[in-house]
Amino acid sequence: MSYYRYHVFFCVNRREGGQPCCANHGSQEMRDHAKDRIKALGLAGQGGVRINQAGCMDRCHQGPVMVVYPEGTWYSYKNRADIDEIIDRHLRQGQPVERLRLKD
């Protein structure tokens, strides 16, 4: 068994010169919200969920992006409601949120 049930990475990369990047879409704020919510729900830690930030994940044009492991499910989101839906459906119930999934 893996140490965490789910390991979630939020791209928080910032690019200079007006280039597309996840940081321009509030990715750090959304990562912080997810981390706080996971803790509040008692899901953080061993056997649960770990929320991390990541540098560029090379999907800037689809951003902001996050990925959930071990499945490798990629998401794009717009607001806290989208993050809450991912937490409630995917991280709590094990059902990916199809409307927010990135297409490969």
N, C-alpha and C positions, 0 to 999 in steps of 0.2 A: 504494500500500500504506500502511496505517496505521502509525504509529510503533510501536505495541504490537499484538501479535496479539490479546491480550485485556486489557481494562481493567476491573478489578473494584472495585466500591464497596460498602463495608460501612456501613450506617447505625449510628452510635454515639451517636445523639442521646439525651439524658437530659431527661425532663420532670419537672417538680416536682409535688408534691401527689399522688403515687401514681398518676398517669395512666400508661396503658400506653406503654412505650417500649422500644426495642431495647437500650438500655444496661442495663436491668433483667434482661436475659437473657444478659449476658456478651459482648456484641457486640465490645467493645474487645479482650478477651482472644482471641476467635476471629479477629478481624482481624490481631492480632499473630501468632497461630499461622500463619495463612495466609501472611503476609508472610515469616516465618522459613522456612516450608516451601518456598515458591517460590524463595527465595534458595538454600536447601540443595540443591534439585533443579537449580540452574543455569538456571532459567527466567526470572529477573528481567532487566529491561532492554529495550533496543531490540529489536524483533522478537519479544519474549517476552510476559511477563505483568507488569502493574503492579497492585499492591494499594493501594487508597486508602481512607480513611475519608470519610464524608459526614455531614452533618447530617440532619435529618429528611427522610425520603423519602415521607412521608404514607401509610405502610402499617403504622403502629404496631400495629394490631389483628391483623396477620398476622406480627408480628415474632418473633424478630429477622429482618431481611431483608438481602439483598445482591443486587446486580444485576451481570451480566456483559455487557459490550459488546465487540464491536459488535452482537451479536444482540439485546441487551436482554432476556436471560433472567433472570427474577427467581426467587430461591430463599429459602426459610426453612430454618433448620437448628436442631439441638438441641445438638450437641456437636462435639468435634474429629473424631470419626469421620465425621460428615456433611461437614465441611469437607474432610477428606482425600479423601472420595469425589468431591466436586465437583472438587477439584484433579486427581485421577487420571483421572477419566472425561471431564470437560468441558474442563479447561484443558490436559491432556496429550493426550487422545485425540479431542477435538472432539465428544464425545457428551454432550448434556445429561442430567442426572440427573432423570428424570421424577418419581420419588417425592418429590423435594424442591422441585420447581417450584411456584411460586405460580400459582394460577388467576387470570386477569384479572378 
